[in-house]
Amino acid sequence: MLENSNATANLAVRDLARAKAFYAGTLGLKQVHDEGGELIVYKSGNTTINVYRSQFAGTNKATAVTWTVGDAIGTVVAALKSKGVVFEHYEMPGLTLEGDVHVGQGMKVAWFKDPDGNILNLVDR
């Protein structure tokens, strides 16, 4: 039923100005819509991400958005780190940490958070 429909990630934030500095400034996403200062829509590849003001910002303790960056994962991690992004380090079975990238089981993955604590990640596949 939905297999041919696009899906959009929704991220709750407390402060849209701070979120805009992060998503547009730090991550380099292009803003494509602003819904009256309550919701900003960003373009990411062939998809969009809705960033909206919510009192429940930061309550999600699971990964909210994943970007597939292929072999560029090391370059993307370094570029984000140079902009002040702090990467999360987790102990996970089958994965070892190489710098800020978790490696193992045929993949490379790196996690980081936005200013409201939303968990975001990069993966090579």
Backbone bond lengths (Angstrom), bond angles and torsions (degrees), N, CA, C in turn:
res aa  C-N    CA-C-N  psi(-1)  N-CA   C-N-CA  omega(-1)  CA-C   N-CA-C  phi
1 M - - - 1.437 - - 1.532 111.89 -
2 L 1.316 119.67 -42.74 1.462 121.91 -178.31 1.524 113.61 -106.73
3 E 1.311 117.96 1.52 1.467 121.46 -172.40 1.522 114.46 -60.05
4 N 1.317 119.41 -19.73 1.457 121.96 179.44 1.528 113.22 -107.68
5 S 1.326 115.90 10.78 1.462 121.02 -179.09 1.517 110.27 -104.10
6 N 1.322 116.78 142.90 1.456 121.14 175.36 1.521 109.41 -75.20
7 A 1.327 116.05 151.67 1.460 122.37 175.87 1.531 108.33 -118.87
8 T 1.314 116.03 151.88 1.457 122.18 -178.65 1.524 109.32 -124.97
9 A 1.341 116.44 134.47 1.458 120.86 175.02 1.524 108.94 -77.13
10 N 1.322 116.82 144.75 1.464 123.10 177.82 1.523 108.53 -122.78
11 L 1.322 116.20 123.69 1.462 121.19 -177.44 1.525 110.11 -121.49
12 A 1.319 115.90 121.94 1.459 121.50 178.46 1.526 109.93 -83.54
13 V 1.334 116.32 135.70 1.463 122.22 178.03 1.524 109.03 -136.38
14 R 1.318 116.10 158.10 1.460 120.69 177.60 1.526 111.59 -85.23
15 D 1.320 116.54 -39.92 1.456 123.02 -171.57 1.529 108.99 -126.90
16 L 1.336 116.93 109.42 1.465 120.31 -176.97 1.523 112.88 -66.72
17 A 1.318 118.24 -32.68 1.469 120.07 178.92 1.531 110.04 -65.40
18 R 1.313 116.81 -43.67 1.472 121.04 178.06 1.528 110.04 -65.92
19 A 1.324 116.71 -40.45 1.469 120.76 178.16 1.524 110.60 -64.21
20 K 1.320 117.43 -39.93 1.460 121.63 179.37 1.529 110.25 -63.02
21 A 1.318 117.21 -41.48 1.466 120.63 177.32 1.524 110.63 -59.87
22 F 1.320 117.07 -37.20 1.463 121.53 -179.49 1.534 111.61 -76.76
23 Y 1.322 117.74 -55.10 1.465 120.65 -173.35 1.530 112.67 -70.43
24 A 1.323 117.96 -39.82 1.466 120.39 178.51 1.529 110.85 -86.61
25 G 1.329 116.24 -48.60 1.454 120.08 -175.87 1.516 113.92 -73.04
26 T 1.319 117.18 -55.77 1.464 121.20 -176.01 1.523 112.46 -76.74
27 L 1.328 116.90 -49.51 1.464 119.96 -176.79 1.528 113.05 -84.42
28 G 1.316 117.56 -18.12 1.457 120.80 177.35 1.519 115.17 78.33
29 L 1.337 117.74 20.75 1.458 120.28 178.27 1.524 110.16 -77.15
30 K 1.326 116.24 146.99 1.455 121.79 -179.11 1.524 109.83 -92.28
31 Q 1.339 115.76 125.69 1.458 120.38 175.77 1.519 108.59 -72.96
32 V 1.344 116.53 130.13 1.460 120.32 179.28 1.527 112.91 -116.11
33 H 1.334 116.87 -10.06 1.463 119.60 179.66 1.520 109.51 -163.86
34 D 1.328 115.26 147.40 1.463 122.34 174.18 1.516 106.55 -132.29
35 E 1.305 116.17 122.46 1.459 122.27 -177.16 1.530 109.27 -100.82
36 G 1.319 115.64 76.06 1.461 120.61 173.43 1.511 115.85 61.08
37 G 1.312 118.09 30.41 1.459 119.83 178.62 1.520 114.42 75.83
38 E 1.310 117.43 9.45 1.471 121.29 178.45 1.516 112.28 -111.56
39 L 1.335 117.32 -21.47 1.459 122.72 -177.11 1.519 108.40 -148.12
40 I 1.328 115.95 132.78 1.458 121.30 173.24 1.524 106.97 -120.63
41 V 1.337 115.72 133.29 1.458 121.39 178.63 1.528 107.83 -106.40
42 Y 1.340 115.49 129.22 1.459 122.40 178.84 1.517 109.78 -114.17
43 K 1.314 115.96 145.74 1.461 123.01 175.04 1.519 107.98 -91.37
44 S 1.319 115.82 133.58 1.463 122.15 177.44 1.523 107.18 -140.98
45 G 1.326 116.62 103.25 1.464 119.83 -175.47 1.509 109.33 63.39
46 N 1.329 116.95 -127.07 1.464 121.61 178.22 1.523 112.22 -98.14
47 T 1.321 116.46 16.32 1.457 120.78 -176.82 1.522 110.02 -126.47
48 T 1.315 115.31 176.70 1.455 120.75 174.59 1.519 109.81 -128.72
49 I 1.317 114.47 160.02 1.459 122.44 176.24 1.517 107.36 -127.76
50 N 1.317 116.77 126.00 1.461 122.12 175.34 1.525 108.72 -92.58
51 V 1.308 115.99 123.49 1.464 121.83 175.29 1.525 105.75 -113.84
52 Y 1.331 116.20 117.92 1.458 119.56 -172.99 1.520 111.89 -132.92
53 R 1.331 114.34 152.23 1.467 121.05 179.70 1.529 109.22 -74.19
54 S 1.347 115.58 132.36 1.466 119.73 -179.82 1.521 110.72 -155.20
55 Q 1.300 116.12 144.06 1.464 121.11 174.65 1.530 111.35 -70.28
56 F 1.328 117.50 -13.49 1.454 121.59 -179.01 1.525 113.28 -96.96
57 A 1.326 117.02 11.05 1.466 121.59 179.13 1.520 110.77 -54.69
58 G 1.318 115.36 139.05 1.462 120.92 175.96 1.513 115.38 81.04
59 T 1.315 118.43 5.32 1.468 119.76 -178.02 1.519 113.13 -90.15
60 N 1.338 118.04 -14.27 1.459 121.22 178.58 1.529 108.99 -78.28
61 K 1.297 118.04 124.73 1.468 122.18 -178.38 1.530 111.77 -105.14
62 A 1.321 116.95 14.69 1.460 122.22 179.45 1.528 109.37 -119.42
63 T 1.320 116.97 164.60 1.458 121.17 178.13 1.524 109.51 -61.36
64 A 1.339 116.16 129.97 1.464 121.45 -177.11 1.524 112.87 -100.83
65 V 1.335 117.63 -35.08 1.469 121.27 -178.30 1.523 108.45 -140.87
66 T 1.330 115.75 138.83 1.469 122.67 175.47 1.511 108.92 -123.09
67 W 1.329 115.92 131.61 1.458 121.80 173.07 1.523 107.92 -107.33
68 T 1.316 117.33 127.72 1.459 122.78 174.85 1.528 106.96 -90.06
69 V 1.341 116.24 113.74 1.469 121.01 -173.79 1.521 113.17 -116.08
70 G 1.327 117.22 1.56 1.456 121.39 177.44 1.518 112.95 61.02
71 D 1.331 115.18 -145.07 1.460 121.09 -177.00 1.527 113.38 -67.01
72 A 1.314 117.91 -9.46 1.470 121.77 -179.39 1.521 112.64 -81.36
73 I 1.323 118.79 5.47 1.462 120.45 -174.02 1.534 112.19 -55.46
74 G 1.324 118.15 -43.57 1.467 120.30 179.64 1.517 112.02 -63.25
75 T 1.315 116.95 -40.65 1.462 122.36 178.89 1.522 110.89 -66.68
76 V 1.330 116.64 -43.62 1.465 120.78 -179.90 1.523 110.14 -65.20
77 V 1.327 117.54 -43.77 1.462 121.16 177.94 1.526 109.82 -59.03
78 A 1.316 117.52 -46.94 1.471 120.94 -179.52 1.528 111.04 -62.28
79 A 1.329 117.56 -42.14 1.464 121.14 -179.80 1.529 111.16 -64.24
80 L 1.328 116.64 -44.03 1.464 119.81 178.84 1.525 111.29 -66.92
81 K 1.319 116.50 -39.87 1.466 120.65 178.51 1.533 110.17 -61.21
82 S 1.343 117.08 -38.80 1.464 120.60 179.20 1.524 111.70 -66.30
83 K 1.347 117.15 -18.81 1.459 121.84 177.14 1.524 112.00 -95.76
84 G 1.317 116.69 8.23 1.458 120.71 176.14 1.509 116.17 96.52
85 V 1.321 118.50 3.81 1.461 120.41 178.27 1.527 108.73 -70.52
86 V 1.318 115.71 132.14 1.465 122.19 177.80 1.520 107.43 -102.60
87 F 1.316 116.47 127.71 1.460 120.98 -177.70 1.518 110.86 -92.49
88 E 1.321 114.68 144.66 1.461 122.45 179.34 1.520 109.05 -83.80
89 H 1.315 115.89 146.14 1.466 121.54 176.65 1.515 107.82 -122.06
90 Y 1.317 115.49 121.35 1.457 121.71 -178.16 1.516 109.63 -119.19
91 E 1.314 116.11 149.36 1.462 120.75 171.88 1.518 106.35 -94.80
92 M 1.337 114.81 113.70 1.451 120.20 -177.14 1.523 109.19 -131.69
93 P 1.319 117.78 135.15 1.462 120.65 179.30 1.535 111.30 -56.85
94 G 1.313 116.05 132.31 1.451 121.68 176.45 1.519 114.89 84.47
95 L 1.331 117.67 -2.54 1.460 121.08 179.35 1.525 110.30 -119.53
96 T 1.315 115.40 139.14 1.467 120.62 174.37 1.519 107.61 -117.16
97 L 1.309 115.41 152.75 1.453 121.10 -177.94 1.521 109.90 -93.86
98 E 1.328 115.97 124.37 1.459 122.76 174.93 1.518 106.38 -119.56
99 G 1.322 116.11 97.78 1.463 120.12 -172.24 1.511 108.24 68.56
100 D 1.328 117.05 -117.95 1.463 121.94 178.17 1.523 112.44 -105.76
101 V 1.323 117.02 7.40 1.462 121.70 -176.89 1.527 109.96 -109.91
102 H 1.325 115.79 128.97 1.460 122.06 174.63 1.526 107.71 -85.10
103 V 1.326 116.76 129.70 1.461 121.75 -174.10 1.522 109.65 -126.32
104 G 1.326 116.42 136.49 1.460 120.82 175.37 1.516 111.07 153.16
105 Q 1.299 115.34 165.41 1.460 122.78 177.79 1.527 111.38 53.15
106 G 1.339 115.60 36.92 1.459 121.20 176.96 1.511 115.49 74.10
107 M 1.334 117.44 18.17 1.460 118.99 -179.81 1.517 111.80 -144.01
108 K 1.318 114.13 164.33 1.458 122.97 171.82 1.522 106.35 -127.99
109 V 1.330 116.44 135.94 1.463 120.71 -177.02 1.524 109.78 -147.51
110 A 1.321 115.75 145.15 1.468 121.34 177.63 1.528 108.16 -136.69
111 W 1.321 116.16 137.95 1.462 122.13 -179.72 1.518 110.45 -114.27
112 F 1.335 116.16 146.33 1.462 122.39 173.57 1.528 107.65 -151.54
113 K 1.322 115.88 169.65 1.467 120.63 -178.05 1.521 110.36 -121.05
114 D 1.331 114.58 151.50 1.462 119.25 172.01 1.528 107.92 -83.47
115 P 1.322 119.30 176.54 1.470 120.26 -177.52 1.524 115.40 -59.41
116 D 1.336 118.17 -19.98 1.466 120.93 178.43 1.519 113.32 -96.87
117 G 1.321 117.33 3.69 1.460 120.78 178.46 1.511 114.82 90.38
118 N 1.344 118.52 4.60 1.466 119.64 174.09 1.521 108.39 -63.53
119 I 1.323 117.26 131.54 1.454 122.23 -177.39 1.529 108.93 -87.87
120 L 1.316 114.75 124.90 1.461 123.07 -178.52 1.517 107.61 -122.32
121 N 1.330 117.88 153.76 1.455 117.33 176.48 1.503 113.30 -147.39
122 L 1.321 113.59 163.41 1.458 124.27 176.51 1.504 107.38 -118.55
123 V 1.321 116.99 140.38 1.453 120.90 177.99 1.521 108.16 -137.40
124 D 1.317 115.65 150.23 1.462 119.49 -176.95 1.515 113.54 -85.83
125 R 1.298 119.10 -8.64 1.482 118.99 -179.01 1.485 112.57 -130.07
